[in-house]
């Protein structure tokens, strides 16, 4: 390529030529390819640096969404609706606006469906669905690789509050039902299990495993915000069993 000559700081440019990534391209080179300029390389480098600064707060894989949890998530979804049996990946990242970059990477990695994306001031969350578990896991792996993270680096869940309240009173039941319009209603006389976690998204894992283990009613599942909150109801025995399954799921994540 006789029209392209190497260039360094001690050499003079040929008249009419332009410096491109350390090489001189003559005015009549007739190049048919796109050459990245020094300024563009700097921009790409800065963008890569920003991606590497994304913090993985929550990474929750649900192998099979249970019917009540799937229905509940559908009431809050602004994207594609999940159906029972779908695999689901819930991720929360910091800073909040970084969720757009993570979402873009995940959707381009496979044919997962975007069910939810929440952009908060400090955190951003998204939910991915697909019938095939490996498809969902593949998108998750691509995201982890892109941000230089791993499942082991996710923020470990902490249980802020947990309690079983037995034989709930009518007044208490009515107030809970008025506050929570997306899930099922709790009835007077039922027992209630409540769980609060930090980060928030881990309550989804607890809810899904609790529904697998016991015949309970899903009243409320809040997986976004500073804290996640889960409310389940049922007979005393069912609630006790569901609470045990929920707590085991959190313990397994911490192990």
C-alpha positions as CSV (number, residue, x, y, z in Angstrom):
1,X,0.0,0.0,0.0
2,X,2.2,2.8,-1.3
3,X,-0.2,5.5,-0.4
4,X,0.0,4.7,3.3
5,X,3.1,5.5,5.2
6,X,4.1,5.1,8.8
7,X,4.2,8.2,10.9
8,X,5.8,9.3,14.1
9,X,6.2,12.5,16.0
10,X,9.6,13.3,14.3
11,X,8.3,12.9,10.7
12,X,6.4,15.5,8.7
13,X,3.0,14.8,7.2
14,X,2.8,14.6,3.4
15,X,0.8,17.6,2.1
16,X,-2.9,17.0,2.0
17,X,-2.8,13.8,4.1
18,X,-4.6,13.0,7.3
19,X,-3.3,11.2,10.4
20,X,-5.4,8.2,11.3
21,X,-4.6,5.9,14.2
22,X,-0.9,6.5,13.8
23,X,-0.8,6.1,10.0
24,X,-0.8,8.6,7.2
25,X,-3.5,8.1,4.5
26,X,-2.8,10.0,1.3
27,X,-5.6,12.1,-0.4
28,X,-5.8,9.6,-3.3
29,X,-5.5,6.4,-1.4
30,X,-9.0,5.2,-2.4
31,X,-9.5,3.2,0.7
32,X,-12.7,1.2,0.8
33,X,-12.6,0.4,4.5
34,X,-13.5,2.3,7.6
35,X,-10.5,3.1,9.8
36,X,-11.1,3.9,13.5
37,X,-9.6,7.3,14.4
38,X,-7.7,8.0,17.6
39,X,-10.7,9.9,19.1
40,X,-13.1,7.0,18.3
41,X,-10.8,4.5,20.0
42,X,-10.7,6.7,23.0
43,X,-14.5,6.8,23.1
44,X,-14.7,3.0,22.8
45,X,-12.2,2.7,25.6
46,X,-14.3,5.0,27.9
47,X,-17.5,3.0,27.1
48,X,-15.8,-0.2,28.0
49,X,-14.5,1.3,31.2
50,X,-18.1,2.4,32.2
51,X,-19.4,-1.1,31.6
52,X,-16.7,-2.6,33.8
53,X,-17.8,-0.2,36.6
54,X,-21.3,-1.7,36.8
55,X,-22.0,-3.3,40.1
56,X,-24.0,-6.6,40.2
57,X,-26.3,-6.3,43.2
58,X,-28.8,-9.1,42.4
59,X,-28.6,-12.2,40.2
60,X,-31.5,-14.5,40.7
61,X,-32.3,-17.5,38.4
62,X,-35.8,-19.1,38.7
63,X,-35.8,-22.4,36.9
64,X,-39.6,-22.6,36.7
65,X,-42.0,-19.8,37.6
66,X,-44.8,-21.0,39.8
67,X,-48.4,-20.1,38.8
68,X,-49.1,-17.5,41.5
69,X,-45.7,-15.7,41.2
70,X,-45.9,-15.7,37.4
71,X,-49.4,-14.1,37.6
72,X,-48.2,-11.6,40.2
73,X,-45.2,-10.6,38.1
74,X,-47.5,-10.2,35.1
75,X,-49.6,-7.6,36.9
76,X,-46.5,-5.4,37.3
77,X,-45.0,-6.2,34.0
78,X,-44.8,-3.5,31.3
79,X,-43.1,-5.8,28.8
80,X,-43.8,-9.4,27.8
81,X,-45.9,-11.4,30.2
82,X,-44.5,-14.5,31.9
83,X,-46.4,-17.7,32.0
84,X,-46.1,-20.5,34.6
85,X,-43.1,-22.8,33.8
86,X,-41.0,-20.1,32.2
87,X,-37.4,-19.7,33.3
88,X,-36.7,-16.2,34.7
89,X,-33.6,-14.3,35.3
90,X,-33.8,-11.2,37.6
91,X,-30.8,-8.8,37.8
92,X,-30.3,-5.6,39.7
93,X,-27.3,-3.4,38.9
94,X,-25.9,-0.1,40.2
95,X,-25.9,2.7,39.1
96,X,-29.6,2.6,38.0
97,X,-29.1,3.9,34.4
98,X,-26.7,1.1,33.7
99,X,-29.7,-1.2,33.5
100,X,-30.2,0.0,29.9
101,X,-26.7,-1.2,28.9
102,X,-27.2,-4.5,30.7
103,X,-30.6,-5.0,29.0
104,X,-29.2,-4.3,25.6
105,X,-26.4,-6.9,26.1
106,X,-28.9,-9.5,27.4
107,X,-31.4,-9.1,24.6
108,X,-28.8,-9.2,21.8
109,X,-27.2,-12.4,23.3
110,X,-30.3,-14.6,22.8
111,X,-34.0,-14.5,22.1
112,X,-35.1,-14.0,25.7
113,X,-38.1,-11.8,26.3
114,X,-37.9,-8.6,28.4
115,X,-40.7,-8.7,31.0
116,X,-39.8,-5.8,33.2
117,X,-37.2,-3.0,33.5
118,X,-37.2,-0.6,36.4
119,X,-34.8,2.4,36.5
120,X,-34.5,3.9,40.0
121,X,-32.1,6.6,41.2
122,X,-29.5,4.2,42.6
123,X,-30.5,0.8,41.2
124,X,-31.8,-0.7,38.0
125,X,-33.6,-4.0,37.7
126,X,-34.8,-6.2,34.8
127,X,-36.6,-9.5,34.3
128,X,-35.9,-11.9,31.4
129,X,-38.1,-14.8,30.5
130,X,-38.0,-17.8,28.2
131,X,-39.4,-21.3,28.1
132,X,-35.9,-22.7,27.7
133,X,-33.6,-22.4,30.8
134,X,-30.4,-22.6,28.8
135,X,-31.5,-19.6,26.7
136,X,-32.0,-17.5,29.8
137,X,-28.8,-18.6,31.4
138,X,-26.8,-17.8,28.2
139,X,-28.0,-14.2,28.3
140,X,-27.0,-14.0,31.9
141,X,-23.5,-15.4,31.2
142,X,-23.0,-12.9,28.4
143,X,-23.9,-10.0,30.7
144,X,-21.6,-11.2,33.4
145,X,-18.8,-11.5,31.0
146,X,-19.4,-8.0,29.6
147,X,-19.4,-6.3,32.9
148,X,-16.5,-8.3,34.2
149,X,-18.5,-9.9,37.0
150,X,-19.7,-13.3,38.1
151,X,-22.4,-14.9,40.2
152,X,-20.0,-15.1,43.1
153,X,-19.5,-11.3,43.0
154,X,-23.2,-10.5,43.4
155,X,-24.2,-8.8,46.7
156,X,-25.2,-11.4,49.2
157,X,-28.7,-11.2,50.5
158,X,-29.4,-10.1,54.1
159,X,-32.6,-10.8,55.9
160,X,-33.8,-7.6,57.5
161,X,-37.0,-9.0,58.9
162,X,-38.9,-12.3,59.0
163,X,-42.0,-13.3,61.0
164,X,-45.0,-15.6,61.1
165,X,-48.2,-14.0,62.4
166,X,-50.9,-16.5,63.2
167,X,-54.7,-16.1,63.0
168,X,-54.7,-12.6,61.6
169,X,-57.5,-10.3,62.7
170,X,-60.2,-9.0,60.3
171,X,-59.1,-5.4,60.5
172,X,-55.5,-6.3,59.8
173,X,-56.6,-8.4,56.8
174,X,-58.8,-5.7,55.3
175,X,-56.0,-3.1,55.5
176,X,-53.4,-5.4,53.9
177,X,-55.9,-6.2,51.0
178,X,-56.5,-2.5,50.4
179,X,-52.7,-1.8,50.3
180,X,-51.9,-4.7,48.0
181,X,-54.0,-4.9,44.9
182,X,-51.8,-7.0,42.6
183,X,-51.7,-10.3,44.6
184,X,-54.4,-12.5,46.2
185,X,-56.4,-11.4,49.2
186,X,-55.6,-12.5,52.7
187,X,-58.6,-13.7,54.9
188,X,-59.2,-13.2,58.6
189,X,-58.0,-16.2,60.5
190,X,-55.2,-17.1,58.1
191,X,-51.6,-17.1,59.2
192,X,-49.2,-14.7,57.4
193,X,-45.5,-15.0,56.6
194,X,-43.6,-11.8,56.0
195,X,-40.0,-11.5,54.8
196,X,-37.8,-8.4,54.0
197,X,-34.4,-8.8,52.2
198,X,-31.7,-6.5,51.0
199,X,-31.1,-6.3,48.1
200,X,-34.7,-6.5,47.0
201,X,-34.7,-9.0,44.2
202,X,-34.0,-12.0,46.4
203,X,-37.5,-12.1,47.6
204,X,-38.5,-13.5,44.2
205,X,-36.4,-16.6,44.8
206,X,-37.9,-17.0,48.3
207,X,-41.5,-16.6,46.9
208,X,-40.9,-19.1,44.1
209,X,-39.5,-21.8,46.4
210,X,-42.2,-21.2,49.0
211,X,-44.9,-21.7,46.4
212,X,-43.2,-24.9,45.2
213,X,-43.1,-26.3,48.8
214,X,-46.5,-25.5,50.1
215,X,-50.1,-24.6,49.3
216,X,-50.0,-20.9,50.2
217,X,-51.5,-17.7,48.8
218,X,-49.2,-15.1,47.4
219,X,-50.3,-11.7,48.7
220,X,-47.5,-9.4,47.9
221,X,-44.0,-9.6,46.3
222,X,-42.0,-6.4,45.9
223,X,-38.6,-7.0,44.3
224,X,-37.5,-3.4,43.6
225,X,-36.4,-0.6,45.9
226,X,-34.0,-0.5,48.8
227,X,-35.6,-3.6,50.4
228,X,-37.6,-6.5,49.0
229,X,-40.8,-7.5,50.7
230,X,-42.7,-10.8,50.6
231,X,-46.1,-11.6,52.1
232,X,-47.6,-15.1,52.0
233,X,-50.8,-16.4,53.6
234,X,-52.5,-19.7,54.3
235,X,-53.1,-22.2,57.1
236,X,-50.7,-22.3,59.9
237,X,-49.0,-25.5,58.8
238,X,-48.7,-24.4,55.2
239,X,-47.3,-21.0,56.1
240,X,-44.7,-22.6,58.4
241,X,-43.6,-24.9,55.6
242,X,-43.5,-22.1,53.1
243,X,-41.4,-20.0,55.5
244,X,-38.9,-22.8,55.9
245,X,-38.5,-23.2,52.2
246,X,-38.1,-19.4,51.7
247,X,-35.4,-19.1,54.3
248,X,-33.6,-22.2,52.9
249,X,-33.5,-20.5,49.5
250,X,-31.8,-17.4,51.0
251,X,-29.3,-19.5,52.9
252,X,-28.4,-21.5,49.8
253,X,-27.6,-18.2,48.0
254,X,-25.3,-17.1,50.8
255,X,-23.4,-20.5,50.7
